[in-house]
Amino acid sequence: MGYLSPIVAPFLLALLASLALTPICRRLAIALGVLDRPGERKIHGESIPMLGGLAIAAAFGLSLLIVGPWDRVLTRILLAGGLIVLLGIHEDRNPTGGLRWWIRLILEACLALGVIEGGIRIGFLTSPWLALPVAILWIVGITNAFNLLDNMNGLSAGVAAIAALTFAVLAARYVDVSPEQLPAASAAAALGGACLGFLPSNFRSRIFMGDGGSLFLGFTLSCLAVLGSWVGPTLHATVIIPLLVLAYPIFDTTLVVFLRIREGRSPVAAGRDHSSHRLVRLGLGRVETVLLIYLFCLSHALTALLVSSVTFRLSLLALAGSASVLFIFGMVLRKAPAWRTGTPEEGSDRG
């Protein structure tokens, strides 16, 4: 396990920084009035500060600045991540008068172009005419998947922590073979530590990450998924590992969009029809729901670790098995009632 030593320092530093910065950002949010106020779709009866995402991003950046390694690509990711935090904070401060959804997508695509120009590449696509749109679609899609996943305390941050630490372990495992993966390993470990440092306050509803946090997590993880080649030039691992590690956010977004379109509703409208809400309506408590989703993410993370060491055929079997489980899970969840006035237990909160 000595290969994990390069990721210990960035992880611990980001964890401690996040634990220290989260209360500071809470007080800052109260002073600036960046609050999630009670409403029809909220389960909390008082205003909750919403600058948790700033604490996560600051802890992440501080860890990388101190520990390194630092290169041009990580610089672009951090700068673009900082801008997307500001975009999210703007939306948090203007919950009813924010930017139109398509303007947000355009801005996110521009930030994606910035990191792609800085060196982020989908290596298995040799044609730039194909690689560029696929990379933009991936980054923007995962960014918004985490934004949609941010609907219960601890959910988005916990899922991001599991994904980030999985990427960190996988990248560190092959640093000796592919030294270029060291920045990806360090950055992923720092992101995981920052998320874990935020969770204690978030679970107690002391602070929410807001759009600034969920957009930052999705954007950064999508970039790290492309930045790490995981096992050098091995094609199947390069493609399958990110899909497995980020399977649950992809599943949740796909389920919501599919069911909304089938029911003739807007796929970009807010609603209480996510997988987490449906699990609550099937009888689980909110904490039980979050822990169950963590378990799904951990199982996919372990599958990704397995895929990194097996043949292409076994990797496809692992991917097919995971897809089958999620498909069956989705078939069960679609039976849960949705689009009705929520009770306090069924309502939506922010993570």
C-alpha positions in Angstrom: 0.0 0.0 0.0 3.0 2.3 -0.2 1.8 3.6 -3.5 -0.9 5.6 -1.5 1.8 7.8 0.2 1.6 10.6 -2.5 -2.1 11.1 -1.8 -2.0 11.1 2.0 -0.7 14.7 2.4 -3.2 16.4 0.0 -6.1 14.4 1.5 -5.3 15.3 5.1 -4.5 19.0 4.4 -7.8 19.4 2.4 -9.7 17.6 5.2 -8.4 19.9 7.9 -8.8 23.0 5.8 -12.4 22.1 5.0 -13.2 21.5 8.7 -11.7 24.9 9.6 -13.2 26.8 6.6 -16.7 25.5 6.7 -17.7 27.4 9.9 -16.1 30.5 8.5 -18.0 30.3 5.3 -21.2 29.7 7.4 -20.7 33.0 9.2 -19.9 34.7 5.9 -23.0 33.4 4.2 -25.1 34.7 7.1 -23.4 38.1 6.9 -24.0 38.3 3.1 -27.5 36.9 3.2 -26.7 33.9 1.0 -29.3 31.7 2.7 -31.6 28.9 1.6 -34.9 30.2 3.0 -37.9 28.0 3.9 -40.5 27.4 1.2 -43.0 24.9 -0.2 -40.3 22.5 -1.5 -38.1 22.8 1.7 -38.1 20.6 4.7 -36.3 23.0 7.0 -38.2 25.7 8.9 -35.4 28.2 9.1 -32.9 29.8 6.7 -29.7 27.8 6.2 -26.4 29.3 5.0 -25.3 28.2 1.5 -21.6 28.9 1.1 -20.4 25.4 1.8 -19.2 25.0 -1.7 -16.8 27.9 -1.2 -15.3 26.1 1.8 -14.9 22.9 -0.3 -13.3 24.8 -3.3 -11.0 26.8 -1.0 -9.8 23.7 0.9 -9.2 21.9 -2.4 -7.2 24.8 -3.9 -5.2 25.4 -0.7 -4.2 21.8 -0.5 -3.0 21.7 -4.1 -1.1 25.0 -3.7 0.8 23.8 -0.7 1.4 20.1 -1.6 1.4 20.1 -5.4 2.4 18.9 -7.9 1.2 21.9 -9.8 1.0 22.1 -13.6 -0.8 23.9 -16.4 -3.8 21.6 -16.5 -4.5 21.8 -12.7 -4.2 25.6 -12.9 -6.9 25.7 -15.6 -9.1 23.3 -13.6 -8.8 25.4 -10.4 -9.4 28.7 -12.2 -12.4 27.3 -14.1 -13.6 25.7 -10.9 -13.4 29.0 -9.1 -15.4 30.7 -11.8 -18.1 28.0 -11.6 -18.3 28.5 -7.8 -19.0 32.1 -8.5 -21.6 31.2 -11.0 -23.3 28.9 -8.5 -23.2 31.5 -5.7 -24.9 34.0 -8.1 -27.6 31.4 -8.6 -27.8 30.8 -4.8 -28.3 34.5 -4.2 -31.0 34.8 -6.8 -33.1 31.6 -6.5 -36.0 33.1 -8.4 -34.2 35.5 -10.7 -31.1 33.6 -11.7 -29.8 32.9 -15.2 -31.9 31.0 -17.7 -30.9 27.3 -17.8 -29.5 27.6 -21.4 -27.3 30.5 -20.5 -25.9 28.5 -17.6 -25.1 25.6 -20.0 -23.4 28.0 -22.4 -21.2 29.4 -19.5 -20.4 25.9 -18.3 -19.4 24.9 -21.9 -17.1 27.9 -22.1 -15.4 26.9 -18.9 -15.1 23.4 -20.2 -13.4 24.8 -23.3 -11.0 26.6 -21.1 -9.8 23.4 -19.4 -9.8 21.5 -22.7 -7.6 24.1 -24.2 -5.3 23.8 -21.2 -4.6 20.1 -21.8 -7.7 18.0 -20.9 -8.1 15.4 -23.6 -10.2 12.3 -24.2 -7.2 10.2 -25.3 -9.0 7.3 -27.0 -10.7 9.7 -29.5 -8.1 10.6 -32.1 -10.2 13.0 -34.1 -10.4 16.5 -32.6 -13.8 17.0 -34.3 -15.1 14.2 -32.2 -13.0 14.6 -29.1 -13.9 18.2 -28.5 -17.8 17.9 -28.4 -17.6 14.6 -26.4 -15.3 16.3 -23.8 -17.6 19.3 -23.5 -20.7 17.1 -23.3 -19.0 14.9 -20.6 -17.9 17.9 -18.4 -21.2 19.8 -18.7 -23.2 16.7 -18.2 -21.4 15.5 -15.0 -21.4 19.1 -13.7 -25.2 19.3 -13.9 -25.6 15.7 -12.7 -24.1 16.6 -9.3 -26.1 19.8 -9.2 -29.3 17.7 -9.6 -28.0 15.2 -7.0 -27.7 17.9 -4.4 -31.2 17.4 -2.9 -30.5 15.8 0.6 -28.0 16.5 3.3 -24.7 14.8 2.7 -25.8 13.3 -0.6 -23.8 15.2 -3.3 -20.8 15.7 -1.1 -20.6 12.1 0.0 -21.0 10.7 -3.5 -18.3 13.1 -4.7 -16.0 12.1 -1.8 -16.3 8.4 -2.8 -15.7 9.1 -6.4 -12.8 11.4 -5.8 -11.0 9.0 -3.4 -11.6 6.2 -5.9 -9.9 8.2 -8.6 -7.1 9.1 -6.2 -6.4 5.4 -5.4 -6.6 4.3 -9.0 -4.3 7.1 -10.2 -1.8 6.6 -7.4 -1.7 2.8 -8.0 -0.2 3.4 -11.5 2.0 6.4 -10.9 5.1 4.2 -11.3 3.8 3.1 -14.7 2.4 6.5 -15.7 4.0 9.3 -13.8 1.7 11.8 -15.4 -1.1 10.5 -13.2 0.5 12.0 -10.1 -1.3 15.4 -10.4 -4.6 13.6 -11.0 -4.0 11.5 -7.9 -3.1 14.5 -5.7 -6.0 16.6 -6.9 -8.6 13.8 -6.5 -7.3 13.1 -2.9 -7.6 16.8 -2.1 -11.1 16.9 -3.4 -12.1 13.9 -1.4 -10.7 15.3 1.8 -12.4 18.7 1.2 -15.8 16.9 0.8 -15.3 14.8 3.9 -14.4 17.9 6.0 -17.6 19.5 4.9 -19.9 16.6 5.7 -20.2 16.9 9.5 -21.6 20.4 9.3 -23.8 19.5 6.3 -25.4 16.4 7.9 -26.4 18.6 10.9 -28.0 21.2 8.5 -25.5 23.8 9.7 -24.7 24.7 6.1 -25.5 23.7 2.6 -23.1 23.6 -0.3 -25.5 25.4 -2.7 -25.2 25.5 -6.4 -21.7 26.8 -6.0 -20.6 23.6 -4.4 -22.5 21.1 -6.4 -21.4 22.7 -9.7 -17.8 22.8 -8.5 -17.8 19.1 -7.5 -19.3 17.9 -10.8 -17.0 20.1 -12.9 -13.9 19.1 -11.0 -14.7 15.4 -11.0 -15.5 15.4 -14.7 -12.1 17.0 -15.4 -10.2 14.6 -13.2 -12.0 11.6 -14.8 -10.5 12.7 -18.2 -7.2 13.9 -16.7 -6.3 10.4 -15.3 -5.5 7.7 -17.8 -5.7 5.2 -15.0 -3.6 2.4 -16.6 -1.7 4.2 -19.3 -2.9 3.6 -22.8 -5.3 0.8 -21.9 -8.5 1.7 -23.7 -11.1 -0.2 -21.8 -10.0 1.1 -18.4 -9.8 4.7 -19.7 -13.5 4.5 -20.8 -15.1 2.1 -18.2 -13.5 3.3 -15.0 -15.0 6.9 -15.1 -18.4 5.5 -16.1 -18.3 3.1 -13.1 -17.0 5.7 -10.6 -19.6 8.3 -11.6 -22.4 5.7 -12.3 -24.8 6.9 -9.7 -25.0 10.6 -10.7 -25.3 9.5 -14.3 -28.1 7.1 -13.4 -30.0 9.6 -11.3 -29.9 12.3 -14.0 -30.9 9.8 -16.7 -33.8 8.5 -14.7 -35.1 11.9 -13.9 -34.8 13.2 -17.5 -36.3 10.0 -19.0 -39.3 10.0 -16.7 -40.0 13.7 -17.0 -39.9 13.5 -20.8 -42.2 10.5 -20.8 -44.7 12.3 -18.6 -44.5 15.4 -20.8 -42.7 17.6 -18.3 -39.7 19.8 -18.7 -36.5 17.9 -17.9 -34.9 21.1 -16.5 -37.7 22.0 -14.1 -37.2 21.5 -10.4 -39.0 18.6 -8.8 -39.2 16.0 -6.1 -38.7 13.0 -8.4 -35.1 12.1 -8.0 -34.0 8.7 -6.9 -33.4 9.9 -3.4 -37.0 11.3 -3.1 -38.4 8.1 -4.5 -36.5 6.0 -2.0 -38.0 8.1 0.8 -41.5 7.6 -0.6 -40.9 3.9 -0.7 -40.4 4.0 3.1 -36.8 4.8 3.8 -35.7 7.7 6.1 -33.6 10.4 4.6 -30.4 9.2 6.4 -31.1 5.7 5.3 -31.6 6.8 1.8 -28.3 8.7 1.7 -26.4 5.7 3.2 -28.0 3.3 0.7 -26.8 5.5 -2.2 -23.4 5.6 -0.6 -23.4 1.8 -0.7 -24.3 1.8 -4.4 -21.4 4.2 -5.0 -19.0 2.1 -3.0 -20.0 -1.0 -4.9 -19.3 0.7 -8.2 -16.0 2.0 -6.8 -14.9 -1.5 -5.9 -15.9 -2.6 -9.4 -13.8 0.1 -10.9 -10.8 -1.0 -8.8 -11.4 -4.5 -10.2 -11.7 -3.4 -13.7 -8.3 -1.7 -13.5 -6.7 -5.2 -13.1 -8.6 -7.5 -15.4 -9.0 -8.1 -19.1 -11.2 -6.3 -21.5 -13.9 -9.0 -21.6 -14.1 -9.1 -17.8 -14.3 -5.3 -17.7 -17.3 -5.4 -20.1 -19.0 -8.0 -17.9 -18.4 -5.8 -14.8 -19.9 -2.8 -16.6 -22.8 -4.8 -17.9 -23.5 -6.1 -14.4 -23.5 -2.7 -12.9 -25.7 -1.3 -15.7 -28.1 -4.2 -15.1 -28.3 -3.5 -11.4 -29.0 0.1 -11.9 -31.6 -0.7 -14.6 -33.5 -2.9 -12.3 -33.2 -0.3 -9.5 -34.6 2.3 -11.9 -37.5 0.0 -12.8 -38.4 -0.2 -9.1 -38.0 3.5 -8.4 -40.2 4.5 -11.3 -43.1 2.9 -9.4 -42.7 5.3 -6.5 -45.2 8.3 -6.6 -43.8 11.6 -7.7 -45.0 15.1 -8.5 -47.2 15.6 -5.6 -47.2 17.9 -2.6 -44.6 16.6 -0.2 -45.0 15.9 3.4 -42.1 17.0 5.7 -40.5 13.6 5.3 -40.8 13.7 1.5 -39.7 17.3 0.9 -36.6 18.5 -0.7 -33.6 19.9 1.0 -30.2 21.1 -0.2 -26.9 19.5 0.4 
